[in-house]
Amino acid sequence: MQIKRFEAPNMTEALRMIKKEFGPDAVILSARCLSAEKNLFGVKKPAGIEVTAATDKQLAAPVVFNDAGNGSKTVKGQKVSVRIDDEPTSKKTFMDAIQGSLKALSVRKVSSKEASTAESATIQMFRNHMTLQGVEDFFILEMMDMLTHGSSPDMSWGSEAFNARLLKVLAEMGVSVMDTMNVSVTGAKPRIHVFAGPAGAGKTSAISRLTAIYTRQHMQKVVWITLDTHRVGAVAQSQILGKIFGVPVESATSGKELKTLLKKYDTADHILIDTPGIGIRNAAGISDLSQIVKQAAANSVYLVVSAATKSKDLVQIVKAYKSLMINSIIVTKLDESVAYGNVFNLLLRSKLPVSFFTRGQAVHQGMENASTEKVLDMLLYPDNESGEPQNNPPGKPAEVIPYHRNSMPYSPVRNHFVANAKSVHFHRSDCAWAKRIKPENRIVFETIEEATSRNYSPCKTCCRDVLKSSYSEKPEANQVEHQHACRAR
């Protein structure tokens, strides 16, 4: 294990130094605030923070050390453990402990009034909104630290100053874009574009939309080559779309066939290669695909992912397709998600630029060039379809409605009723009384009517909400008899 102390003016700079020295597997052991002191020569040393970090591949999971009795609240000089890796722990204790440490490790000697400004309502609203969007806690804290040190009095939620500052923060954290649309191909070899990704991510749809842009807006010649020859109807679908756009469609099953087709269409402006959807656990299939793609010497290799995919799965997809030498990302199906924190997490973790965003089902529209402004709009205004700024605070969390089994109407098609041959009541199959009935005494009914026709009455515990009015009109003496039988059980 290697242990080293780092001194920096703020937490953001300290994290950068640790990552540069120890890499992403470093662990923060402790952190404390440094006060401004004079050295032997009388020179005043500026305030800052001191962070102790270590690196060891066999380190245990991160632990948060709290003083006894303090709970999740932290004080100045308190130790806190943070793992700076690709998958930081996302727990409430992690958020509370780190947030408390950031408050204690303020590098500015400010008055109580200035400290309250740093923890302004805007920053708190920003934190709540990003949490609802699904942004990882580690990235939220890093953004909050950068926003706090660059805040100004006129920064309020939705203001131009706030959005401009946040836009710079995204760029500093590593969010980048790549414009592959306006690349000229005049007098050059055809540009080869490969589209890879898991099944159902929208590769064919993205190819169709790019084809519409290249052929109808830029008047360029496009050729399709599909490697998806095993999926039923894949080639036929591509041929139908090719006829709609008036472009030739070819299929290849090996690298040799692909090379032949590339030579055949060497006069085209763009060659779009569609690949089969391969799961992230199929390492052999991805390896074979990477060998074929390498022979194509592609100019652009796009990783196509859906915005509706979970954040952890997106990270695993990037790792699985790493052998294809991905150089850009296309995010599809924006209309099928209401939170885009997973996309933001992907861009920061993969360090790959994003080129296009797509939405909707139409193959001739719904694609736009990616930009940092678009990423910011997706995070701040996920429900804004027009793309225009909205100066509204983040909404409240969705209300969770508890499920009560007995308050839901019962459907006899999905269940059945059970009665005891030695009793007078019938029950739903998931009732506690039904599970106590011995197999030799169990009687099964498909419907309530069948049970009542055999002179069985419904259990008042599990069937009270599906009783009909006629069931409550039984003679009082009969009801008393049923109650005594229930107690006898």
C-alpha positions as CSV (number, residue, x, y, z in Angstrom):
1,M,0.0,0.0,0.0
2,Q,1.3,3.5,-0.9
3,I,0.2,6.4,1.3
4,K,0.8,10.0,0.5
5,R,-0.5,13.4,1.7
6,F,-1.6,16.1,-0.7
7,E,-2.1,19.8,0.0
8,A,-4.4,21.8,-2.3
9,P,-6.4,25.0,-2.2
10,N,-9.7,23.1,-2.5
11,M,-11.2,19.6,-2.7
12,T,-11.5,19.7,-6.5
13,E,-7.8,20.3,-7.0
14,A,-6.9,17.7,-4.4
15,L,-9.0,15.0,-6.2
16,R,-7.2,15.9,-9.4
17,M,-3.8,15.5,-7.8
18,I,-4.8,12.2,-6.3
19,K,-6.1,10.8,-9.6
20,K,-2.9,12.0,-11.4
21,E,-0.6,10.4,-8.8
22,F,-2.4,7.2,-7.8
23,G,-5.0,6.7,-10.6
24,P,-8.7,6.0,-10.3
25,D,-8.3,3.3,-7.7
26,A,-7.1,5.6,-5.0
27,V,-8.8,5.8,-1.6
28,I,-9.0,9.0,0.5
29,L,-8.2,8.0,4.1
30,S,-8.6,11.4,5.8
31,A,-9.0,15.1,5.0
32,R,-8.6,18.1,7.2
33,C,-8.7,21.9,6.9
34,L,-5.4,23.9,7.0
35,S,-5.5,27.2,8.7
36,A,-3.5,30.2,7.6
37,E,-0.2,30.1,9.5
38,K,3.1,32.0,9.4
39,N,6.3,30.1,8.8
40,L,9.8,30.8,10.2
41,F,10.4,33.7,7.8
42,G,7.2,35.4,8.7
43,V,5.4,34.6,5.4
44,K,1.8,33.8,5.9
45,K,0.9,30.4,4.5
46,P,-2.5,30.4,2.7
47,A,-5.3,28.2,3.9
48,G,-6.1,25.0,2.2
49,I,-6.8,21.4,2.8
50,E,-4.7,18.3,3.5
51,V,-5.9,15.0,2.1
52,T,-4.3,11.7,2.9
53,A,-4.8,9.1,0.1
54,A,-3.6,5.5,-0.5
55,T,-3.6,3.1,-3.4
56,D,-3.9,-0.7,-3.3
57,K,-5.9,-2.9,-5.7
58,Q,-6.9,-5.2,-2.8
59,L,-8.4,-2.5,-0.6
60,A,-11.7,-3.2,1.0
61,A,-14.8,-1.4,0.3
62,P,-14.9,2.2,1.4
63,V,-15.9,2.9,5.0
64,V,-17.1,6.2,6.5
65,F,-15.6,6.9,9.9
66,N,-17.9,8.9,12.1
67,D,-17.3,10.1,15.6
68,A,-19.4,8.3,18.2
69,G,-22.7,10.1,18.7
70,N,-22.4,12.4,15.8
71,G,-24.3,10.3,13.3
72,S,-23.9,11.5,9.8
73,K,-22.8,15.0,10.9
74,T,-19.1,15.7,10.4
75,V,-16.8,18.2,12.1
76,K,-13.6,19.9,11.2
77,G,-10.7,17.4,10.9
78,Q,-13.0,14.3,10.8
79,K,-11.9,11.4,8.7
80,V,-13.8,10.3,5.8
81,S,-13.1,7.5,3.3
82,V,-13.9,7.8,-0.4
83,R,-13.0,5.5,-3.2
84,I,-12.1,7.3,-6.4
85,D,-12.9,4.5,-8.9
86,D,-15.2,3.8,-11.8
87,E,-18.1,2.8,-9.5
88,P,-18.2,4.8,-6.3
89,T,-20.6,3.6,-3.6
90,S,-24.0,5.3,-3.9
91,K,-25.4,5.4,-0.4
92,K,-27.1,8.0,1.7
93,T,-24.2,7.7,4.2
94,F,-21.8,8.5,1.5
95,M,-23.7,11.6,0.5
96,D,-24.1,12.9,4.0
97,A,-20.6,12.2,5.1
98,I,-18.9,13.8,2.1
99,Q,-21.2,16.8,2.1
100,G,-20.4,17.4,5.7
101,S,-16.7,17.1,5.0
102,L,-17.0,19.6,2.1
103,K,-18.6,22.0,4.5
104,A,-15.8,21.5,7.1
105,L,-13.1,21.8,4.4
106,S,-14.0,25.2,3.1
107,V,-10.8,26.9,1.9
108,R,-12.0,30.4,2.4
109,K,-11.9,32.1,5.8
110,V,-15.3,33.7,5.5
111,S,-17.8,35.1,7.9
112,S,-21.0,33.3,8.8
113,K,-22.8,35.4,6.2
114,E,-20.5,34.4,3.4
115,A,-20.7,30.7,4.5
116,S,-24.4,30.8,4.2
117,T,-24.1,32.3,0.7
118,A,-21.9,29.3,-0.3
119,E,-24.7,27.0,0.9
120,S,-27.4,29.1,-0.9
121,A,-30.8,27.9,-1.9
122,T,-29.6,27.7,-5.5
123,I,-26.9,25.1,-4.7
124,Q,-29.3,23.1,-2.6
125,M,-32.0,23.1,-5.3
126,F,-29.3,22.1,-7.8
127,R,-28.3,19.2,-5.6
128,N,-31.9,18.0,-5.2
129,H,-32.6,18.3,-8.9
130,M,-29.5,16.3,-9.9
131,T,-30.3,13.6,-7.4
132,L,-33.7,13.2,-9.0
133,Q,-32.2,13.1,-12.4
134,G,-30.0,10.1,-11.4
135,V,-26.6,11.8,-11.4
136,E,-24.2,9.9,-9.3
137,D,-23.4,11.4,-5.8
138,F,-19.7,11.7,-6.6
139,F,-20.3,13.9,-9.7
140,I,-22.9,16.0,-7.8
141,L,-20.4,16.8,-5.1
142,E,-17.7,17.7,-7.6
143,M,-20.1,20.0,-9.4
144,M,-21.3,21.6,-6.2
145,D,-17.8,22.3,-5.1
146,M,-17.0,23.9,-8.4
147,L,-20.2,25.9,-8.4
148,T,-19.7,27.1,-4.9
149,H,-16.2,28.5,-5.6
150,G,-17.4,30.2,-8.7
151,S,-20.7,31.5,-7.4
152,S,-21.8,35.1,-7.6
153,P,-24.7,37.1,-6.0
154,D,-26.7,37.1,-9.2
155,M,-26.6,33.3,-9.6
156,S,-30.1,32.0,-9.1
157,W,-31.8,28.9,-10.4
158,G,-32.5,29.2,-14.1
159,S,-30.7,32.4,-14.5
160,E,-28.3,33.0,-17.4
161,A,-25.4,33.4,-15.0
162,F,-26.1,30.1,-13.3
163,N,-26.5,28.2,-16.7
164,A,-23.3,29.8,-18.1
165,R,-21.3,28.8,-15.0
166,L,-22.7,25.3,-15.0
167,L,-21.9,25.0,-18.7
168,K,-18.2,25.7,-17.9
169,V,-18.4,23.2,-15.1
170,L,-19.5,20.5,-17.5
171,A,-16.7,21.3,-19.9
172,E,-14.1,21.2,-17.1
173,M,-15.4,17.9,-15.9
174,G,-14.9,16.3,-19.3
175,V,-18.2,16.5,-21.1
176,S,-17.3,16.8,-24.8
177,V,-19.0,16.6,-28.2
178,M,-17.8,15.6,-31.7
179,D,-19.2,17.1,-34.9
180,T,-18.9,14.4,-37.6
181,M,-21.7,15.8,-39.8
182,N,-19.9,18.7,-41.4
183,V,-16.7,16.9,-42.5
184,S,-16.1,17.4,-46.2
185,V,-15.4,14.3,-48.3
186,T,-14.9,16.0,-51.6
187,G,-11.9,14.5,-53.5
188,A,-11.2,12.1,-50.7
189,K,-11.9,8.4,-50.1
190,P,-15.3,7.6,-48.8
191,R,-15.8,8.1,-45.1
192,I,-16.6,4.8,-43.4
193,H,-18.9,4.9,-40.4
194,V,-19.5,1.8,-38.1
195,F,-22.5,1.6,-35.8
196,A,-22.1,-0.8,-32.9
197,G,-24.1,-1.5,-29.8
198,P,-26.4,-3.9,-28.0
199,A,-29.6,-5.2,-29.6
200,G,-32.5,-2.7,-29.6
201,A,-30.3,0.3,-29.1
202,G,-31.4,1.9,-32.4
203,K,-28.5,1.4,-34.7
204,T,-30.6,0.8,-37.9
205,S,-32.8,3.8,-37.0
206,A,-29.7,6.0,-36.5
207,I,-28.3,4.9,-39.9
208,S,-31.6,5.7,-41.6
209,R,-31.7,9.2,-40.1
210,L,-28.1,9.9,-41.1
211,T,-28.8,8.6,-44.6
212,A,-31.7,11.1,-44.9
213,I,-29.4,13.9,-43.9
214,Y,-26.6,13.0,-46.2
215,T,-28.7,12.3,-49.2
216,R,-31.4,15.0,-49.0
217,Q,-29.6,17.9,-47.3
218,H,-26.0,17.4,-48.5
219,M,-26.8,15.6,-51.7
220,Q,-24.1,13.0,-51.1
221,K,-23.9,9.4,-52.2
222,V,-24.4,6.8,-49.4
223,V,-24.0,3.0,-49.3
224,W,-25.2,0.6,-46.6
225,I,-23.4,-2.5,-45.6
226,T,-25.0,-4.7,-43.0
227,L,-23.2,-7.3,-41.0
228,D,-26.4,-8.4,-39.2
229,T,-27.0,-11.5,-41.2
230,H,-28.1,-13.8,-38.5
231,R,-31.1,-11.9,-37.1
232,V,-34.3,-12.9,-38.9
233,G,-35.5,-10.1,-41.3
234,A,-32.5,-7.8,-40.6
235,V,-31.2,-7.8,-44.2
236,A,-34.8,-7.5,-45.6
237,Q,-35.5,-4.5,-43.3
238,S,-32.3,-2.8,-44.5
239,Q,-33.2,-3.4,-48.1
240,I,-36.6,-1.9,-47.7
241,L,-35.2,1.2,-46.1
242,G,-32.5,1.4,-48.8
243,K,-35.2,1.5,-51.4
244,I,-37.0,4.3,-49.6
245,F,-33.9,6.4,-49.5
246,G,-32.6,5.2,-52.9
247,V,-29.3,3.9,-51.6
248,P,-27.7,0.5,-52.4
249,V,-27.7,-2.1,-49.6
250,E,-25.2,-4.9,-49.3
251,S,-24.5,-7.6,-46.7
252,A,-21.3,-9.2,-45.6
253,T,-20.5,-12.1,-43.3
254,S,-16.7,-11.9,-43.0
255,G,-13.9,-9.4,-43.2
256,K,-12.9,-10.6,-46.6
257,E,-16.4,-9.9,-48.0
258,L,-16.4,-6.5,-46.3
259,K,-13.1,-5.5,-48.0
260,T,-14.5,-6.5,-51.4
261,L,-17.6,-4.3,-50.9
262,L,-15.5,-1.4,-49.7
263,K,-13.5,-1.5,-52.9
264,K,-16.6,-1.8,-55.0
265,Y,-18.1,1.4,-53.6
266,D,-14.9,3.4,-53.4
267,T,-16.6,6.3,-55.2
268,A,-19.3,6.8,-52.6
269,D,-19.2,9.7,-50.1
270,H,-20.2,7.7,-47.1
271,I,-20.4,4.0,-46.3
272,L,-22.5,3.2,-43.3
273,I,-21.9,-0.2,-41.7
274,D,-24.6,-1.7,-39.5
275,T,-23.4,-4.4,-37.1
276,P,-25.4,-7.1,-35.2
277,G,-26.6,-6.4,-31.7
278,I,-24.4,-8.3,-29.3
279,G,-24.9,-8.6,-25.5
280,I,-22.3,-7.4,-23.1
281,R,-21.7,-10.9,-21.8
282,N,-20.9,-12.3,-25.3
283,A,-17.2,-11.5,-25.2
284,A,-16.5,-13.9,-28.1
285,G,-19.0,-12.3,-30.4
286,I,-17.7,-8.8,-29.7
287,S,-14.1,-10.0,-30.3
288,D,-15.1,-11.5,-33.7
289,L,-16.9,-8.3,-34.6
290,S,-13.9,-6.1,-33.6
291,Q,-11.6,-8.2,-36.0
292,I,-14.0,-7.5,-38.9
293,V,-14.3,-3.8,-38.0
294,K,-10.5,-3.3,-37.9
295,Q,-10.3,-4.5,-41.5
296,A,-12.7,-1.7,-42.5
297,A,-10.3,1.0,-41.3
298,A,-13.3,3.1,-40.3
299,N,-13.2,6.9,-39.9
300,S,-15.9,6.9,-37.2
301,V,-16.9,4.0,-34.9
302,Y,-20.1,5.0,-33.1
303,L,-21.4,3.3,-29.9
304,V,-25.2,3.5,-30.1
305,V,-26.9,3.4,-26.7
306,S,-30.4,4.0,-25.5
307,A,-31.2,6.8,-23.0
308,A,-33.6,4.4,-21.3
309,T,-30.7,2.1,-20.3
310,K,-29.6,2.0,-16.6
311,S,-26.5,3.9,-15.7
312,K,-24.6,0.9,-14.6
313,D,-25.5,-1.0,-17.7
314,L,-24.3,1.9,-19.9
315,V,-20.9,1.7,-18.2
316,Q,-20.6,-2.0,-18.8
317,I,-21.6,-1.6,-22.5
318,V,-18.7,0.9,-23.0
319,K,-16.3,-1.6,-21.3
320,A,-17.6,-4.5,-23.4
321,Y,-17.2,-2.7,-26.7
322,K,-13.8,-1.2,-25.9
323,S,-12.1,-3.5,-28.3
324,L,-13.9,-1.8,-31.3
325,M,-12.0,1.4,-30.6
326,I,-15.1,3.5,-30.1
327,N,-14.5,7.2,-30.7
328,S,-18.0,8.6,-30.3
329,I,-21.4,8.0,-28.8
330,I,-24.9,8.3,-30.2
331,V,-27.7,8.5,-27.6
332,T,-31.1,7.3,-28.9
333,K,-34.6,7.2,-27.6
334,L,-34.6,10.4,-25.6
335,D,-38.4,10.3,-25.8
336,E,-38.5,7.1,-23.8
337,S,-36.9,8.5,-20.7
338,V,-37.8,11.3,-18.2
339,A,-34.3,11.5,-16.5
340,Y,-31.0,11.8,-18.2
341,G,-28.6,11.5,-15.3
342,N,-27.5,8.1,-16.7
343,V,-26.4,9.8,-19.9
344,F,-24.4,12.4,-18.0
345,N,-22.7,9.6,-15.9
346,L,-21.8,7.8,-19.1
347,L,-20.1,10.8,-20.7
348,L,-18.1,11.5,-17.6
349,R,-17.0,7.9,-17.0
350,S,-16.2,6.9,-20.6
351,K,-14.6,10.2,-21.5
352,L,-16.0,9.7,-25.0
353,P,-17.5,12.6,-26.9
354,V,-21.2,12.4,-28.0
355,S,-22.1,13.1,-31.6
356,F,-25.9,12.8,-32.0
357,F,-29.1,12.6,-30.1
358,T,-32.2,10.9,-31.5
359,R,-35.9,10.8,-30.5
360,G,-39.1,9.5,-31.9
361,Q,-39.9,6.8,-34.4
362,A,-39.7,8.7,-37.8
363,V,-36.7,7.6,-39.8
364,H,-36.4,10.8,-41.7
365,Q,-36.2,13.2,-38.7
366,G,-35.6,13.3,-35.0
367,M,-31.7,13.5,-35.1
368,E,-29.7,16.5,-33.9
369,N,-26.1,17.3,-33.5
370,A,-24.9,17.0,-29.9
371,S,-23.7,20.0,-28.0
372,T,-22.8,20.8,-24.4
373,E,-25.8,23.1,-24.3
374,K,-28.0,20.2,-25.2
375,V,-26.6,18.1,-22.4
376,L,-27.2,20.9,-20.0
377,D,-30.8,21.3,-21.2
378,M,-31.3,17.6,-20.7
379,L,-30.2,17.8,-17.1
380,L,-32.0,21.0,-16.1
381,Y,-35.2,20.7,-18.2
382,P,-35.8,17.0,-19.0
383,D,-39.5,17.7,-19.8
384,N,-38.8,20.6,-22.1
385,E,-39.4,19.2,-25.7
386,S,-39.0,22.6,-27.4
387,G,-35.4,23.1,-26.1
388,E,-36.2,26.7,-24.9
389,P,-34.9,27.7,-21.4
390,Q,-37.4,27.5,-18.6
391,N,-36.8,29.4,-15.4
392,N,-38.7,27.0,-13.2
393,P,-37.3,25.4,-10.1
394,P,-37.0,21.6,-10.1
395,G,-40.2,19.7,-9.4
396,K,-41.0,17.7,-6.3
397,P,-40.2,14.0,-6.2
398,A,-42.9,11.7,-7.5
399,E,-45.3,10.6,-4.8
400,V,-45.0,6.9,-4.0
401,I,-48.4,5.3,-3.6
402,P,-48.3,2.3,-1.3
403,Y,-49.9,-0.9,-2.5
404,H,-52.6,-2.5,-0.4
405,R,-53.4,-6.0,-1.6
406,N,-56.9,-6.0,-0.1
407,S,-57.9,-2.7,-1.7
408,M,-57.3,-4.0,-5.2
409,P,-60.1,-5.7,-7.2
410,Y,-59.6,-9.4,-7.5
411,S,-59.5,-11.2,-10.8
412,P,-60.4,-14.9,-10.5
413,V,-58.6,-15.6,-13.8
414,R,-55.2,-15.1,-12.3
415,N,-55.9,-17.0,-9.0
416,H,-58.3,-19.5,-7.4
417,F,-60.0,-20.0,-4.1
418,V,-59.4,-22.7,-1.5
419,A,-61.6,-24.1,1.2
420,N,-61.2,-26.6,4.0
421,A,-63.5,-29.7,3.8
422,K,-63.9,-29.4,7.6
423,S,-64.8,-25.7,7.6
424,V,-67.4,-23.4,6.1
425,H,-65.2,-20.7,4.7
426,F,-63.2,-20.3,1.4
427,H,-60.1,-18.2,1.0
428,R,-57.9,-16.8,-1.6
429,S,-54.9,-19.0,-2.4
430,D,-52.5,-16.5,-0.9
431,C,-54.4,-16.2,2.4
432,A,-52.6,-17.2,5.6
433,W,-55.5,-19.5,6.5
434,A,-55.4,-21.2,3.1
435,K,-51.7,-22.2,3.6
436,R,-52.6,-24.0,6.8
437,I,-55.1,-26.3,5.2
438,K,-53.9,-29.9,4.9
439,P,-53.6,-31.3,1.4
440,E,-56.1,-34.1,2.1
441,N,-58.7,-31.5,3.2
442,R,-58.1,-28.9,0.4
443,I,-60.9,-28.0,-2.0
444,V,-60.2,-25.7,-4.9
445,F,-62.8,-23.5,-6.6
446,E,-62.2,-21.4,-9.7
447,T,-64.8,-18.8,-9.0
448,I,-66.6,-17.2,-6.1
449,E,-69.9,-18.5,-7.4
450,E,-68.7,-22.0,-7.4
451,A,-67.6,-21.7,-3.8
452,T,-70.9,-20.2,-2.6
453,S,-72.9,-22.8,-4.5
454,R,-71.3,-25.4,-2.3
455,N,-72.5,-23.4,0.8
456,Y,-69.1,-21.9,1.6
457,S,-68.9,-18.3,2.7
458,P,-66.0,-15.9,2.0
459,C,-63.2,-15.4,4.5
460,K,-63.6,-12.0,6.1
461,T,-59.8,-11.6,6.2
462,C,-58.8,-12.0,2.5
463,C,-62.1,-11.7,0.7
464,R,-63.8,-8.8,2.4
465,D,-63.2,-6.4,-0.5
466,V,-64.5,-8.7,-3.2
467,L,-67.8,-9.6,-1.5
468,K,-71.0,-8.7,-3.3
469,S,-73.9,-7.1,-1.6
470,S,-75.8,-10.4,-1.6
471,Y,-73.1,-11.9,0.7
472,S,-73.9,-9.5,3.5
473,E,-77.6,-10.3,3.4
474,K,-77.3,-13.7,5.0
475,P,-79.3,-14.5,8.1
476,E,-77.8,-13.3,11.3
477,A,-77.8,-16.7,12.8
478,N,-75.7,-18.0,9.9
479,Q,-73.2,-15.2,10.3
480,V,-72.8,-16.0,14.0
481,E,-72.3,-19.6,13.2
482,H,-69.5,-18.7,10.7
483,Q,-67.8,-16.5,13.3
484,H,-67.7,-19.4,15.8
485,A,-66.2,-21.6,13.1
486,C,-63.6,-18.9,12.4
487,R,-62.6,-18.8,16.1
488,A,-62.4,-22.6,16.2
489,R,-59.7,-22.5,13.5
